[in-house]
Amino acid sequence: MRIKLSPRFSTKKAHAMQLRLSKQVIHEDTLPETINYVAGVDVAYTKGISIGAVAVLDFASLSLVESQVVHLKTRFPYIPTLLSFREIPPAYSTIKKLRTKPDVFLVDGQGFAHPYRLGFATHLALAIDRPTIGVAKSLLCGKVEPVGEHDWAPLVDGGEIVGAEVVTKPGTKPIYVSVGHRVSLKRAVDVVRSCTRTYRIPEPIRRAHILANEEKRKLRQANFHQII
């Protein structure tokens, strides 16, 4: 499905806006000393529909406390470095449905580790004014520096530490953790590690991903039955 953007839209202007908003990012902890609830955020797509999914877990046990999904018409195309413009509407709408108040959101995407310092996790955090952590499966910018005093490898871009390469499970590919908003990088890595048990991907995001894809399958089946 081809999405038409307004003639007034400009990638250059969008990037300039990202750089402006990135100045609002807080890199210090506002998380409570004891975290009670952690949420995972993911978005899936099917036939012009965006599916926002949020799974809220008990931080200590990682058991599911609440889950929500939302379907919205997809109104923004996929443009590299501008993913947040596409994913914020379904994610924001889903978060607003929550009855539980998570202490922190783990977002399937980049945070500060972004060429314009405003990935999905960071942009979403500024929209909801809640602490977030970006958790990405691939590298978008920067170079991984050799491990120093940390048990994770700093991700450096333009002479600035923008994130961390973290191996959550021995023998698996690393993930890339970065500040979303209102959390330090060290605390972000600690939270992600605490949320990782059996799988490489932190459990809140894994559960949100499963939820989004189950909803995607249901929508496809419903469309199939309408056709036949």
C-alpha positions in Angstrom: 0.0 0.0 0.0 1.5 3.3 -1.1 1.0 6.2 1.4 1.0 9.7 0.0 2.6 12.4 2.2 1.6 16.0 2.3 3.5 18.1 -0.2 4.6 20.2 2.7 6.5 17.2 4.2 10.2 17.4 4.0 12.7 14.8 5.2 15.2 17.6 5.9 12.7 19.4 8.1 11.8 16.1 9.9 15.5 15.6 10.6 15.9 19.1 11.9 12.9 18.6 14.2 14.5 15.4 15.5 17.7 17.2 16.4 15.7 19.9 18.2 13.7 17.4 20.2 16.8 15.4 21.1 18.0 18.3 23.2 15.1 17.6 25.6 16.3 14.0 26.3 17.2 13.5 30.0 20.0 11.0 30.5 19.7 10.8 34.3 17.6 8.3 36.2 14.1 9.2 37.3 13.3 5.5 37.8 12.4 4.4 41.3 15.0 2.4 43.2 12.6 -0.5 43.2 10.9 -1.1 39.8 7.5 -2.7 40.1 6.2 -2.8 36.5 8.0 -2.8 33.2 6.3 -2.6 29.8 7.4 -3.8 26.3 6.3 -1.9 23.2 6.1 -3.2 19.7 4.3 -2.4 16.4 3.4 -4.7 13.5 1.8 -4.0 10.1 -0.6 -5.7 7.8 -2.4 -4.4 4.7 -2.4 -0.7 5.6 -3.1 -1.4 9.3 -0.6 -0.5 12.1 -0.9 -2.8 15.2 0.3 -1.3 18.5 1.0 -3.8 21.3 2.1 -3.2 24.9 2.8 -5.9 27.5 3.1 -4.9 31.1 5.1 -7.4 33.3 5.8 -7.6 37.0 9.5 -6.7 37.1 10.5 -9.3 39.8 8.8 -12.3 38.3 8.4 -11.2 34.7 4.8 -12.5 34.7 2.2 -10.8 32.6 0.1 -8.2 34.4 -1.7 -6.5 31.5 -1.7 -6.3 27.7 -3.3 -4.0 25.2 -3.5 -3.8 21.4 -4.7 -1.1 19.0 -5.4 -1.1 15.3 -4.9 2.2 13.3 -4.7 3.0 9.7 -1.0 3.4 8.7 -0.6 7.0 7.7 3.2 7.3 7.3 5.5 5.2 5.0 8.6 3.5 6.0 11.5 6.0 5.7 14.9 5.1 7.2 15.7 7.2 10.3 12.1 8.4 10.5 10.5 5.2 11.8 9.1 6.9 14.9 6.8 9.1 12.7 5.2 5.8 11.6 5.2 3.9 14.9 4.3 6.5 17.5 0.5 6.8 16.6 -0.3 3.1 17.3 2.2 2.8 20.2 0.9 6.0 21.9 -2.8 4.9 21.4 -2.1 1.5 23.0 -0.2 3.0 26.0 -3.1 5.3 26.7 -5.3 2.2 27.1 -3.2 0.8 30.0 -4.7 0.6 33.5 -1.4 -0.3 35.0 1.3 2.4 35.2 4.7 1.0 34.2 7.8 2.4 35.8 9.7 2.1 32.5 9.0 1.1 28.9 11.3 -1.1 26.8 10.7 -0.1 23.2 11.5 -2.3 20.2 13.7 0.2 18.4 16.5 2.7 18.8 16.6 5.4 21.4 19.4 7.9 21.5 21.6 5.6 19.3 20.2 7.3 16.2 21.9 9.5 13.5 19.6 12.4 14.6 19.5 11.2 18.3 15.8 10.6 18.2 14.9 7.0 17.6 11.4 5.5 18.2 12.1 4.9 21.9 13.2 8.5 22.5 10.5 10.2 20.4 7.8 8.1 22.1 9.2 9.0 25.5 8.9 12.7 24.8 5.3 12.1 23.7 4.2 10.2 26.8 6.7 11.8 29.2 7.7 8.5 30.7 11.1 6.7 31.1 11.9 4.6 28.1 14.8 2.4 26.9 15.6 1.6 23.3 16.3 -2.0 22.6 17.3 -2.7 19.0 18.3 -5.9 17.2 20.7 -4.2 14.8 23.1 -1.2 14.7 21.9 2.0 13.1 24.8 4.3 13.7 28.2 4.5 15.5 31.0 2.0 16.1 31.3 -0.5 19.0 34.3 0.3 21.1 36.4 -2.4 22.9 35.0 -3.3 26.3 36.6 -1.2 29.0 35.5 -0.9 32.6 32.0 -1.9 31.7 30.6 -5.4 31.1 29.1 -4.0 27.9 30.7 -2.3 24.9 30.0 1.4 24.4 28.5 2.5 21.1 30.2 5.7 20.0 29.0 8.0 17.2 30.7 11.4 16.5 32.8 11.1 19.6 29.8 10.6 21.8 28.6 7.5 23.6 25.1 6.9 22.3 24.4 3.4 23.5 25.7 0.0 24.3 26.3 -3.3 22.6 25.0 -6.0 25.1 25.3 -9.8 24.8 22.3 -11.0 26.8 22.8 -14.7 26.1 26.2 -16.4 25.5 26.5 -17.6 21.9 23.8 -15.2 20.5 24.0 -12.0 18.6 24.2 -8.8 20.7 21.4 -6.3 21.1 21.8 -2.5 21.1 20.6 -0.7 24.2 20.3 3.1 24.4 18.7 5.8 26.5 15.2 6.6 25.5 14.5 9.3 28.1 14.8 9.8 31.9 17.2 7.0 32.5 21.0 6.6 32.4 22.7 4.2 30.0 24.1 2.1 32.8 20.6 1.7 34.4 19.1 1.0 31.0 21.6 -1.9 30.5 20.9 -3.2 34.0 17.1 -3.1 33.5 17.4 -4.9 30.1 19.6 -7.6 31.6 17.2 -8.1 34.5 14.4 -8.6 32.0 16.3 -11.2 30.0 15.9 -14.8 31.0 15.5 -17.7 28.5 15.7 -15.7 25.3 18.1 -13.1 23.7 15.4 -10.4 23.6 14.1 -8.9 26.9 10.9 -10.6 28.0 8.7 -7.4 27.9 9.5 -6.8 24.3 9.3 -10.5 23.4 5.8 -10.6 24.9 4.7 -7.4 23.1 6.1 -8.8 19.8 4.1 -12.1 20.2 1.0 -10.1 21.0 1.4 -7.8 17.9 2.0 -10.8 15.6 -1.0 -12.8 17.1 -3.2 -9.8 16.3 -1.7 -9.5 12.8 -2.5 -13.2 12.2 -6.1 -12.6 13.4 -6.6 -9.7 11.1 -5.2 -11.6 8.1 -7.5 -14.5 8.9 -10.5 -12.2 9.2 -9.7 -10.6 5.8 -9.3 -14.1 4.3 -12.7 -15.2 5.5 -14.3 -12.0 4.1 -12.8 -12.7 0.7 -14.1 -16.3 0.5 
